[in-house]
């Protein structure tokens, strides 16, 4: 049976599309070539993510460009795809899948081109063709939705870069790569004592607020959180090879410095909010170091962890432990200080437990 080009593509190739944006653009292009008068298209998928509720891809027929709109879980529900399409022309859309009434199924929509008489481009014949397209799109869209859901879950629990490695098939235990990165280690002070006198639900809220400030700053400046360990955070700012070695090293360290300064400012604001409620502040310590780490899979035969190990990880952890004795919120190693033009205050050399050589230690001028 000979099928029209859009339907044949949906049956034979669409399921292997690299992502929803490519799926939408290619389907729209084929529908245009098949004679449908389209001005744009929209595809919305629900995603299992702690912040993002839905992702919508918007395709403009005139340019072939695709942009993405995000709907956040905490925001009022919106119909970004329909609203955008309505600005281009008359709209037709349908929920895709066996249960097309389900509110979380893929939503595929198209904007037509109004004719000179002001009538809709979607007459009975065009609507029949679009419904047929929607029926044939169910299988490839189910595969795409499953891939996007898996990617969202992996990113939420592993971080963007680590999730990408796992999805690419880097699953063998003991495999990994050596990368250069700036490392950030942060920890709440007196966490054990605080948890002893705080209700568990309140303690979780405290940790969430603290992690929002630190992890939010890390992500804002291009880093990735590798671990939440109790009240501890381990994050990395990998060197970008394309920048050249010296410039890449500086860029990673500058990003880490900006992130730790933003974390400190965020925690200061959180303390103001807590004190206004009659609550004690949350002192914390953070350290920065730069060096090579082994980034990859470590663990038991049936339970792996994608993480970083190496002397640089040990040093940044030990350096953070020096924050309280030195009475500083932020401590920075000589390796980071050598890769930045930021004005830092030297605190001399200090011995770190388990580290053979003394470490040159610096702090932020305003700390």
DOVOVEX-99217 format. One record per residue (C-alpha): x, y, z; residue in three letters; residue number from 0. Coordinates in nm, 3 decimals. Layout:
N
+---------+---------+---------+------+-----+
!    east !   north !      up ! rest !  nr !
+---------+---------+---------+------+-----+
!       X !       Y !       Z !  ALA ! NUM !
...
+---------+---------+---------+------+-----+
% end
This chain:
367
+---------+---------+---------+------+-----+
!    east !   north !      up ! rest !  nr !
+---------+---------+---------+------+-----+
!   0.000 !   0.000 !   0.000 !  UNK !   0 !
!   0.141 !   0.336 !  -0.104 !  UNK !   1 !
!   0.109 !   0.596 !   0.168 !  UNK !   2 !
!   0.144 !   0.974 !   0.137 !  UNK !   3 !
!   0.492 !   1.094 !   0.228 !  UNK !   4 !
!   0.401 !   1.220 !   0.581 !  UNK !   5 !
!   0.234 !   0.891 !   0.676 !  UNK !   6 !
!   0.511 !   0.676 !   0.527 !  UNK !   7 !
!   0.765 !   0.878 !   0.727 !  UNK !   8 !
!   0.563 !   0.836 !   1.047 !  UNK !   9 !
!   0.555 !   0.458 !   0.996 !  UNK !  10 !
!   0.914 !   0.403 !   0.886 !  UNK !  11 !
!   1.140 !   0.675 !   1.030 !  UNK !  12 !
!   0.976 !   0.910 !   1.277 !  UNK !  13 !
!   1.034 !   0.690 !   1.581 !  UNK !  14 !
!   1.410 !   0.737 !   1.537 !  UNK !  15 !
!   1.389 !   1.118 !   1.541 !  UNK !  16 !
!   1.667 !   1.268 !   1.758 !  UNK !  17 !
!   1.414 !   1.467 !   1.957 !  UNK !  18 !
!   1.067 !   1.624 !   1.958 !  UNK !  19 !
!   1.188 !   1.941 !   1.787 !  UNK !  20 !
!   1.323 !   1.747 !   1.488 !  UNK !  21 !
!   1.007 !   1.533 !   1.477 !  UNK !  22 !
!   0.782 !   1.839 !   1.464 !  UNK !  23 !
!   0.991 !   2.025 !   1.204 !  UNK !  24 !
!   1.019 !   1.724 !   0.973 !  UNK !  25 !
!   0.650 !   1.636 !   1.001 !  UNK !  26 !
!   0.552 !   1.997 !   0.934 !  UNK !  27 !
!   0.783 !   2.015 !   0.632 !  UNK !  28 !
!   0.635 !   1.698 !   0.484 !  UNK !  29 !
!   0.278 !   1.815 !   0.542 !  UNK !  30 !
!   0.359 !   2.142 !   0.365 !  UNK !  31 !
!   0.511 !   1.953 !   0.074 !  UNK !  32 !
!   0.198 !   1.737 !   0.063 !  UNK !  33 !
!  -0.017 !   2.043 !   0.006 !  UNK !  34 !
!  -0.153 !   2.127 !   0.352 !  UNK !  35 !
!  -0.167 !   2.507 !   0.403 !  UNK !  36 !
!   0.017 !   2.535 !   0.736 !  UNK !  37 !
!   0.169 !   2.840 !   0.902 !  UNK !  38 !
!   0.295 !   2.661 !   1.214 !  UNK !  39 !
!   0.278 !   2.362 !   1.445 !  UNK !  40 !
!   0.307 !   2.281 !   1.814 !  UNK !  41 !
!   0.387 !   1.965 !   2.008 !  UNK !  42 !
!   0.342 !   1.942 !   2.386 !  UNK !  43 !
!   0.471 !   1.660 !   2.606 !  UNK !  44 !
!   0.425 !   1.613 !   2.980 !  UNK !  45 !
!   0.751 !   1.536 !   3.163 !  UNK !  46 !
!   0.815 !   1.381 !   3.507 !  UNK !  47 !
!   1.035 !   1.660 !   3.642 !  UNK !  48 !
!   1.033 !   1.833 !   3.984 !  UNK !  49 !
!   1.016 !   2.180 !   3.826 !  UNK !  50 !
!   0.896 !   2.144 !   3.466 !  UNK !  51 !
!   0.545 !   2.011 !   3.404 !  UNK !  52 !
!   0.527 !   2.032 !   3.024 !  UNK !  53 !
!   0.756 !   2.110 !   2.732 !  UNK !  54 !
!   0.614 !   2.261 !   2.414 !  UNK !  55 !
!   0.794 !   2.288 !   2.081 !  UNK !  56 !
!   0.673 !   2.555 !   1.838 !  UNK !  57 !
!   0.746 !   2.533 !   1.463 !  UNK !  58 !
!   0.705 !   2.820 !   1.216 !  UNK !  59 !
!   0.645 !   2.708 !   0.859 !  UNK !  60 !
!   0.787 !   3.026 !   0.705 !  UNK !  61 !
!   1.136 !   2.976 !   0.848 !  UNK !  62 !
!   1.141 !   2.612 !   0.958 !  UNK !  63 !
!   1.265 !   2.727 !   1.300 !  UNK !  64 !
!   1.162 !   2.550 !   1.621 !  UNK !  65 !
!   1.162 !   2.714 !   1.964 !  UNK !  66 !
!   1.075 !   2.564 !   2.302 !  UNK !  67 !
!   0.841 !   2.686 !   2.575 !  UNK !  68 !
!   0.840 !   2.544 !   2.928 !  UNK !  69 !
!   0.543 !   2.516 !   3.163 !  UNK !  70 !
!   0.651 !   2.502 !   3.527 !  UNK !  71 !
!   0.481 !   2.286 !   3.786 !  UNK !  72 !
!   0.425 !   2.575 !   4.028 !  UNK !  73 !
!   0.279 !   2.809 !   3.764 !  UNK !  74 !
!  -0.088 !   2.830 !   3.660 !  UNK !  75 !
!  -0.166 !   2.587 !   3.381 !  UNK !  76 !
!  -0.129 !   2.742 !   3.036 !  UNK !  77 !
!  -0.188 !   2.635 !   2.679 !  UNK !  78 !
!   0.132 !   2.771 !   2.527 !  UNK !  79 !
!   0.098 !   2.577 !   2.203 !  UNK !  80 !
!  -0.261 !   2.679 !   2.131 !  UNK !  81 !
!  -0.198 !   3.041 !   2.224 !  UNK !  82 !
!   0.106 !   3.061 !   1.998 !  UNK !  83 !
!  -0.072 !   2.889 !   1.707 !  UNK !  84 !
!  -0.372 !   3.120 !   1.739 !  UNK !  85 !
!  -0.142 !   3.411 !   1.658 !  UNK !  86 !
!  -0.054 !   3.248 !   1.325 !  UNK !  87 !
!  -0.395 !   3.140 !   1.197 !  UNK !  88 !
!  -0.689 !   2.905 !   1.256 !  UNK !  89 !
!  -0.598 !   2.622 !   1.493 !  UNK !  90 !
!  -0.656 !   2.246 !   1.481 !  UNK !  91 !
!  -0.516 !   2.023 !   1.757 !  UNK !  92 !
!  -0.568 !   1.678 !   1.896 !  UNK !  93 !
!  -0.451 !   1.473 !   2.193 !  UNK !  94 !
!  -0.250 !   1.180 !   2.056 !  UNK !  95 !
!  -0.272 !   0.820 !   2.168 !  UNK !  96 !
!  -0.515 !   0.540 !   2.249 !  UNK !  97 !
!  -0.676 !   0.743 !   2.526 !  UNK !  98 !
!  -0.696 !   1.079 !   2.353 !  UNK !  99 !
!  -0.892 !   1.225 !   2.645 !  UNK ! 100 !
!  -0.599 !   1.183 !   2.886 !  UNK ! 101 !
!  -0.473 !   1.523 !   2.995 !  UNK ! 102 !
!  -0.109 !   1.415 !   3.002 !  UNK ! 103 !
!  -0.089 !   1.259 !   2.653 !  UNK ! 104 !
!   0.105 !   1.424 !   2.368 !  UNK ! 105 !
!  -0.079 !   1.721 !   2.218 !  UNK ! 106 !
!  -0.021 !   1.795 !   1.849 !  UNK ! 107 !
!  -0.156 !   2.113 !   1.691 !  UNK ! 108 !
!  -0.135 !   2.304 !   1.365 !  UNK ! 109 !
!  -0.209 !   2.658 !   1.253 !  UNK ! 110 !
!  -0.350 !   2.702 !   0.904 !  UNK ! 111 !
!  -0.339 !   2.990 !   0.662 !  UNK ! 112 !
!  -0.666 !   3.182 !   0.622 !  UNK ! 113 !
!  -0.778 !   3.223 !   0.262 !  UNK ! 114 !
!  -0.875 !   3.552 !   0.105 !  UNK ! 115 !
!  -1.238 !   3.515 !   0.206 !  UNK ! 116 !
!  -1.137 !   3.494 !   0.570 !  UNK ! 117 !
!  -1.235 !   3.128 !   0.598 !  UNK ! 118 !
!  -1.032 !   2.862 !   0.780 !  UNK ! 119 !
!  -0.775 !   2.664 !   0.584 !  UNK ! 120 !
!  -0.901 !   2.351 !   0.761 !  UNK ! 121 !
!  -1.206 !   2.230 !   0.573 !  UNK ! 122 !
!  -1.343 !   1.876 !   0.608 !  UNK ! 123 !
!  -1.079 !   1.729 !   0.373 !  UNK ! 124 !
!  -0.788 !   1.893 !   0.558 !  UNK ! 125 !
!  -0.925 !   1.796 !   0.899 !  UNK ! 126 !
!  -0.962 !   1.435 !   0.780 !  UNK ! 127 !
!  -0.597 !   1.434 !   0.669 !  UNK ! 128 !
!  -0.477 !   1.584 !   0.998 !  UNK ! 129 !
!  -0.671 !   1.326 !   1.196 !  UNK ! 130 !
!  -0.508 !   1.053 !   0.991 !  UNK ! 131 !
!  -0.169 !   1.206 !   1.061 !  UNK ! 132 !
!  -0.250 !   1.216 !   1.434 !  UNK ! 133 !
!  -0.345 !   0.846 !   1.427 !  UNK ! 134 !
!  -0.021 !   0.748 !   1.251 !  UNK ! 135 !
!   0.180 !   0.974 !   1.486 !  UNK ! 136 !
!   0.069 !   0.784 !   1.797 !  UNK ! 137 !
!   0.342 !   0.516 !   1.789 !  UNK ! 138 !
!   0.646 !   0.739 !   1.719 !  UNK ! 139 !
!   0.522 !   1.001 !   1.965 !  UNK ! 140 !
!   0.483 !   0.735 !   2.235 !  UNK ! 141 !
!   0.848 !   0.639 !   2.178 !  UNK ! 142 !
!   0.960 !   1.004 !   2.184 !  UNK ! 143 !
!   0.756 !   1.076 !   2.499 !  UNK ! 144 !
!   0.911 !   0.776 !   2.674 !  UNK ! 145 !
!   1.262 !   0.892 !   2.580 !  UNK ! 146 !
!   1.192 !   1.245 !   2.701 !  UNK ! 147 !
!   1.048 !   1.115 !   3.029 !  UNK ! 148 !
!   1.353 !   0.897 !   3.084 !  UNK ! 149 !
!   1.584 !   1.191 !   3.008 !  UNK ! 150 !
!   1.394 !   1.418 !   3.250 !  UNK ! 151 !
!   1.418 !   1.162 !   3.531 !  UNK ! 152 !
!   1.788 !   1.099 !   3.472 !  UNK ! 153 !
!   1.865 !   1.473 !   3.465 !  UNK ! 154 !
!   1.670 !   1.529 !   3.788 !  UNK ! 155 !
!   1.867 !   1.260 !   3.972 !  UNK ! 156 !
!   2.206 !   1.262 !   3.796 !  UNK ! 157 !
!   2.246 !   1.609 !   3.647 !  UNK ! 158 !
!   2.251 !   1.707 !   3.281 !  UNK ! 159 !
!   2.602 !   1.593 !   3.181 !  UNK ! 160 !
!   2.598 !   1.270 !   3.376 !  UNK ! 161 !
!   2.251 !   1.186 !   3.246 !  UNK ! 162 !
!   2.368 !   1.238 !   2.888 !  UNK ! 163 !
!   2.658 !   0.997 !   2.946 !  UNK ! 164 !
!   2.431 !   0.732 !   3.093 !  UNK ! 165 !
!   2.181 !   0.767 !   2.807 !  UNK ! 166 !
!   2.468 !   0.732 !   2.560 !  UNK ! 167 !
!   2.533 !   0.386 !   2.705 !  UNK ! 168 !
!   2.827 !   0.457 !   2.939 !  UNK ! 169 !
!   2.702 !   0.197 !   3.188 !  UNK ! 170 !
!   2.994 !  -0.040 !   3.247 !  UNK ! 171 !
!   3.126 !  -0.041 !   3.602 !  UNK ! 172 !
!   3.475 !   0.102 !   3.636 !  UNK ! 173 !
!   3.455 !   0.304 !   3.314 !  UNK ! 174 !
!   3.498 !   0.678 !   3.306 !  UNK ! 175 !
!   3.717 !   0.959 !   3.186 !  UNK ! 176 !
!   3.968 !   1.194 !   3.339 !  UNK ! 177 !
!   3.853 !   1.554 !   3.314 !  UNK ! 178 !
!   3.977 !   1.886 !   3.444 !  UNK ! 179 !
!   3.726 !   2.074 !   3.653 !  UNK ! 180 !
!   3.675 !   2.327 !   3.926 !  UNK ! 181 !
!   3.511 !   2.160 !   4.225 !  UNK ! 182 !
!   3.278 !   2.308 !   4.484 !  UNK ! 183 !
!   3.208 !   2.140 !   4.817 !  UNK ! 184 !
!   2.955 !   2.289 !   5.062 !  UNK ! 185 !
!   2.824 !   2.180 !   5.400 !  UNK ! 186 !
!   2.596 !   2.316 !   5.670 !  UNK ! 187 !
!   2.765 !   2.373 !   6.004 !  UNK ! 188 !
!   2.633 !   2.202 !   6.316 !  UNK ! 189 !
!   2.384 !   2.006 !   6.105 !  UNK ! 190 !
!   2.375 !   1.713 !   6.349 !  UNK ! 191 !
!   2.282 !   1.935 !   6.643 !  UNK ! 192 !
!   2.019 !   2.115 !   6.436 !  UNK ! 193 !
!   1.861 !   1.790 !   6.318 !  UNK ! 194 !
!   1.841 !   1.663 !   6.677 !  UNK ! 195 !
!   1.608 !   1.950 !   6.779 !  UNK ! 196 !
!   1.412 !   1.992 !   6.454 !  UNK ! 197 !
!   1.110 !   1.794 !   6.337 !  UNK ! 198 !
!   1.190 !   1.576 !   6.031 !  UNK ! 199 !
!   0.948 !   1.761 !   5.799 !  UNK ! 200 !
!   1.090 !   2.095 !   5.905 !  UNK ! 201 !
!   1.441 !   1.960 !   5.857 !  UNK ! 202 !
!   1.361 !   1.859 !   5.501 !  UNK ! 203 !
!   1.228 !   2.210 !   5.433 !  UNK ! 204 !
!   1.551 !   2.358 !   5.573 !  UNK ! 205 !
!   1.765 !   2.134 !   5.353 !  UNK ! 206 !
!   1.554 !   2.213 !   5.046 !  UNK ! 207 !
!   1.592 !   2.587 !   5.103 !  UNK ! 208 !
!   1.968 !   2.550 !   5.152 !  UNK ! 209 !
!   2.014 !   2.326 !   4.848 !  UNK ! 210 !
!   1.806 !   2.568 !   4.637 !  UNK ! 211 !
!   2.057 !   2.845 !   4.710 !  UNK ! 212 !
!   2.370 !   2.641 !   4.651 !  UNK ! 213 !
!   2.258 !   2.416 !   4.365 !  UNK ! 214 !
!   2.069 !   2.702 !   4.201 !  UNK ! 215 !
!   2.390 !   2.908 !   4.193 !  UNK ! 216 !
!   2.590 !   2.611 !   4.059 !  UNK ! 217 !
!   2.346 !   2.555 !   3.774 !  UNK ! 218 !
!   2.316 !   2.927 !   3.699 !  UNK ! 219 !
!   2.688 !   2.943 !   3.623 !  UNK ! 220 !
!   2.713 !   2.625 !   3.418 !  UNK ! 221 !
!   2.813 !   2.376 !   3.685 !  UNK ! 222 !
!   2.660 !   2.043 !   3.775 !  UNK ! 223 !
!   2.573 !   1.900 !   4.115 !  UNK ! 224 !
!   2.711 !   1.548 !   4.145 !  UNK ! 225 !
!   2.603 !   1.466 !   4.498 !  UNK ! 226 !
!   2.378 !   1.561 !   4.784 !  UNK ! 227 !
!   2.519 !   1.373 !   5.082 !  UNK ! 228 !
!   2.317 !   1.453 !   5.394 !  UNK ! 229 !
!   2.369 !   1.829 !   5.414 !  UNK ! 230 !
!   2.672 !   1.821 !   5.183 !  UNK ! 231 !
!   2.695 !   1.924 !   4.817 !  UNK ! 232 !
!   2.961 !   1.826 !   4.565 !  UNK ! 233 !
!   2.953 !   2.008 !   4.232 !  UNK ! 234 !
!   3.184 !   2.039 !   3.932 !  UNK ! 235 !
!   3.252 !   2.301 !   3.664 !  UNK ! 236 !
!   3.419 !   2.102 !   3.385 !  UNK ! 237 !
!   3.673 !   2.264 !   3.154 !  UNK ! 238 !
!   3.543 !   2.314 !   2.801 !  UNK ! 239 !
!   3.811 !   2.173 !   2.569 !  UNK ! 240 !
!   3.711 !   2.398 !   2.278 !  UNK ! 241 !
!   3.819 !   2.704 !   2.476 !  UNK ! 242 !
!   4.186 !   2.600 !   2.483 !  UNK ! 243 !
!   4.355 !   2.461 !   2.793 !  UNK ! 244 !
!   4.457 !   2.785 !   2.967 !  UNK ! 245 !
!   4.137 !   2.972 !   2.885 !  UNK ! 246 !
!   3.924 !   2.667 !   2.969 !  UNK ! 247 !
!   4.089 !   2.639 !   3.311 !  UNK ! 248 !
!   4.025 !   3.008 !   3.381 !  UNK ! 249 !
!   3.665 !   2.991 !   3.263 !  UNK ! 250 !
!   3.589 !   2.693 !   3.489 !  UNK ! 251 !
!   3.746 !   2.861 !   3.794 !  UNK ! 252 !
!   3.575 !   3.195 !   3.728 !  UNK ! 253 !
!   3.239 !   3.018 !   3.696 !  UNK ! 254 !
!   3.297 !   2.836 !   4.025 !  UNK ! 255 !
!   3.392 !   3.163 !   4.198 !  UNK ! 256 !
!   3.080 !   3.336 !   4.073 !  UNK ! 257 !
!   2.869 !   3.040 !   4.186 !  UNK ! 258 !
!   3.016 !   3.032 !   4.537 !  UNK ! 259 !
!   2.969 !   3.410 !   4.572 !  UNK ! 260 !
!   2.606 !   3.374 !   4.459 !  UNK ! 261 !
!   2.557 !   3.085 !   4.705 !  UNK ! 262 !
!   2.690 !   3.298 !   4.986 !  UNK ! 263 !
!   2.457 !   3.587 !   4.893 !  UNK ! 264 !
!   2.163 !   3.347 !   4.866 !  UNK ! 265 !
!   2.230 !   3.200 !   5.208 !  UNK ! 266 !
!   2.262 !   3.549 !   5.359 !  UNK ! 267 !
!   1.916 !   3.631 !   5.221 !  UNK ! 268 !
!   1.779 !   3.303 !   5.356 !  UNK ! 269 !
!   1.918 !   3.389 !   5.700 !  UNK ! 270 !
!   1.739 !   3.725 !   5.689 !  UNK ! 271 !
!   1.411 !   3.548 !   5.613 !  UNK ! 272 !
!   1.467 !   3.299 !   5.895 !  UNK ! 273 !
!   1.558 !   3.567 !   6.148 !  UNK ! 274 !
!   1.241 !   3.759 !   6.057 !  UNK ! 275 !
!   1.051 !   3.444 !   6.158 !  UNK ! 276 !
!   1.243 !   3.414 !   6.483 !  UNK ! 277 !
!   1.457 !   3.125 !   6.354 !  UNK ! 278 !
!   1.831 !   3.078 !   6.387 !  UNK ! 279 !
!   2.055 !   3.144 !   6.085 !  UNK ! 280 !
!   2.208 !   2.857 !   5.889 !  UNK ! 281 !
!   2.585 !   2.895 !   5.885 !  UNK ! 282 !
!   2.754 !   2.701 !   5.609 !  UNK ! 283 !
!   3.097 !   2.650 !   5.462 !  UNK ! 284 !
!   3.207 !   2.612 !   5.101 !  UNK ! 285 !
!   3.538 !   2.536 !   4.936 !  UNK ! 286 !
!   3.675 !   2.553 !   4.582 !  UNK ! 287 !
!   3.959 !   2.359 !   4.422 !  UNK ! 288 !
!   4.074 !   2.288 !   4.069 !  UNK ! 289 !
!   4.230 !   1.974 !   3.927 !  UNK ! 290 !
!   4.182 !   1.645 !   3.746 !  UNK ! 291 !
!   3.909 !   1.402 !   3.849 !  UNK ! 292 !
!   3.798 !   1.059 !   3.733 !  UNK ! 293 !
!   3.433 !   1.101 !   3.630 !  UNK ! 294 !
!   3.244 !   0.778 !   3.569 !  UNK ! 295 !
!   3.073 !   0.465 !   3.698 !  UNK ! 296 !
!   3.159 !   0.325 !   4.038 !  UNK ! 297 !
!   2.966 !   0.085 !   4.256 !  UNK ! 298 !
!   2.843 !  -0.269 !   4.306 !  UNK ! 299 !
!   2.765 !  -0.509 !   4.025 !  UNK ! 300 !
!   2.394 !  -0.425 !   4.033 !  UNK ! 301 !
!   2.395 !  -0.071 !   4.178 !  UNK ! 302 !
!   2.609 !   0.195 !   4.010 !  UNK ! 303 !
!   2.678 !   0.558 !   4.086 !  UNK ! 304 !
!   2.798 !   0.815 !   3.834 !  UNK ! 305 !
!   3.037 !   1.028 !   4.036 !  UNK ! 306 !
!   3.384 !   1.180 !   4.065 !  UNK ! 307 !
!   3.684 !   1.052 !   4.257 !  UNK ! 308 !
!   4.050 !   1.142 !   4.287 !  UNK ! 309 !
!   4.293 !   1.352 !   4.491 !  UNK ! 310 !
!   4.122 !   1.676 !   4.386 !  UNK ! 311 !
!   3.791 !   1.554 !   4.534 !  UNK ! 312 !
!   3.966 !   1.458 !   4.857 !  UNK ! 313 !
!   4.135 !   1.798 !   4.883 !  UNK ! 314 !
!   3.822 !   2.007 !   4.825 !  UNK ! 315 !
!   3.640 !   1.805 !   5.092 !  UNK ! 316 !
!   3.921 !   1.850 !   5.345 !  UNK ! 317 !
!   3.946 !   2.220 !   5.260 !  UNK ! 318 !
!   3.576 !   2.271 !   5.336 !  UNK ! 319 !
!   3.635 !   2.119 !   5.678 !  UNK ! 320 !
!   3.878 !   2.403 !   5.747 !  UNK ! 321 !
!   3.605 !   2.671 !   5.713 !  UNK ! 322 !
!   3.487 !   2.649 !   6.073 !  UNK ! 323 !
!   3.834 !   2.649 !   6.239 !  UNK ! 324 !
!   3.936 !   2.951 !   6.030 !  UNK ! 325 !
!   3.603 !   3.127 !   6.083 !  UNK ! 326 !
!   3.539 !   3.167 !   5.709 !  UNK ! 327 !
!   3.240 !   3.087 !   5.493 !  UNK ! 328 !
!   3.441 !   3.034 !   5.172 !  UNK ! 329 !
!   3.789 !   2.886 !   5.129 !  UNK ! 330 !
!   3.968 !   2.870 !   4.795 !  UNK ! 331 !
!   4.273 !   2.664 !   4.705 !  UNK ! 332 !
!   4.587 !   2.797 !   4.539 !  UNK ! 333 !
!   4.501 !   2.603 !   4.225 !  UNK ! 334 !
!   4.186 !   2.814 !   4.178 !  UNK ! 335 !
!   4.364 !   3.134 !   4.281 !  UNK ! 336 !
!   4.622 !   3.073 !   4.005 !  UNK ! 337 !
!   4.343 !   3.062 !   3.745 !  UNK ! 338 !
!   4.151 !   3.379 !   3.824 !  UNK ! 339 !
!   4.187 !   3.755 !   3.813 !  UNK ! 340 !
!   3.940 !   3.791 !   4.102 !  UNK ! 341 !
!   4.095 !   3.967 !   4.401 !  UNK ! 342 !
!   4.133 !   3.710 !   4.680 !  UNK ! 343 !
!   4.262 !   3.736 !   5.036 !  UNK ! 344 !
!   4.550 !   3.498 !   5.117 !  UNK ! 345 !
!   4.523 !   3.304 !   5.444 !  UNK ! 346 !
!   4.859 !   3.127 !   5.427 !  UNK ! 347 !
!   4.939 !   2.759 !   5.384 !  UNK ! 348 !
!   4.753 !   2.498 !   5.587 !  UNK ! 349 !
!   4.790 !   2.125 !   5.639 !  UNK ! 350 !
!   4.484 !   1.920 !   5.549 !  UNK ! 351 !
!   4.409 !   1.584 !   5.706 !  UNK ! 352 !
!   4.519 !   1.302 !   5.479 !  UNK ! 353 !
!   4.679 !   1.539 !   5.224 !  UNK ! 354 !
!   5.060 !   1.516 !   5.205 !  UNK ! 355 !
!   5.147 !   1.872 !   5.098 !  UNK ! 356 !
!   5.025 !   2.191 !   5.265 !  UNK ! 357 !
!   4.761 !   2.383 !   5.069 !  UNK ! 358 !
!   4.776 !   2.754 !   4.994 !  UNK ! 359 !
!   4.439 !   2.889 !   5.111 !  UNK ! 360 !
!   4.253 !   3.202 !   5.005 !  UNK ! 361 !
!   3.912 !   3.352 !   5.069 !  UNK ! 362 !
!   3.686 !   3.612 !   4.910 !  UNK ! 363 !
!   3.771 !   3.972 !   5.001 !  UNK ! 364 !
!   3.422 !   4.028 !   5.138 !  UNK ! 365 !
!   3.413 !   3.707 !   5.347 !  UNK ! 366 !
+---------+---------+---------+------+-----+
% end
